[in-house]
């Protein structure tokens, strides 16, 4: 199993991604629909594309399960984009892609992600409720996530941009005693390779 879980992109993704990359963009759905926020999602897509891989865009929420299966079966690696965590987990669960992705990653398919895409690899997305809104997925009541790692990633921990230092502090205060939070600044990533884990 090889994962590169970033706060927001990382140079090492060029080494971890390989071959045909499935770019899963459900977390960015709301961003893509907003003229003010679209550029962020498009910029992330551009930067992954500029790594030179063959990319296949996939929106789980609007793709039939049999097509998701086919796309993943013909992929070499997965990139899970940033955006809204609750929206992303809802799409993963309702499409059935959550189990498909876990199976692929556990079988050796590399997985690279940013922000929300990194958060969903933990046991649950509960601790991210200060940063992202559960209201965006009102039908999502089970916050159990992919469970690929045992930590709960808190991205953008440097406290700049839309996720202020106050929001990061509130997250730590509310969840820090009960959850093994891993705070990642932009520019950092948790690399998981087999049983080895390190922040780079």
Order of alpha helices (4+ residues) and beta strands (2+ residues): beta-alpha-beta-alpha-alpha-beta-alpha-beta-alpha-alpha-beta-alpha-beta-alpha-beta-beta-beta
